[in-house]
Amino acid sequence: MWHGATTAKPDWLQVEFNGAKTIDEIVVTSQQDDYTNPVEPTEATTFQSYGLRAFDVQYWDGSAWVTVAGGRVTGNDRVMRRFAFPAVTTTKIRTLIHATADGFSRVWELEAWGTAQAAPPPGRVKVGGKGAAQRLPRSPGTKAASR
């Protein structure tokens, strides 16, 4: 769980990836009221005391933060919110928090989902010489080898 140190707003939780990722869904989960006896939250689980009331779900486009489609939330009473949007490629995401039920920001989970990157096709890899390494086509029935 991430807990903001003060009640000052805006407040944010940012996650930086280990390189560019293509994502099309972000899930934000805040604190349940009965946090000592939590249940697995669903999109129907509500709160009154501790959750996020107003926030933006954003990704970095390389020069500025962009709010995902449907990612501006006000008047929230849900512990978990799921945001599906057209795929974007980014190096980081954040939840920008504007208001909470009790003043403190608490995020239990911030998840990003997307499609896995395709593995490179099988083949031989040319190493050395000028320029970057390149993948060479492989004939059917041959084993991959590197030289």
Protein Blocks (a to p, Z undefined) as FASTA:
>chain_A
ZZdfbfcdcdddddddebjdddfbdcdddddfklmlccdddfkbccfklmcfbdcdddde
hjaccddehiacehiabfbdcddddddddfbdcdddfbdfkopacdfbdcdddddddddd
eddddeejedjdddddddehiacddZZ
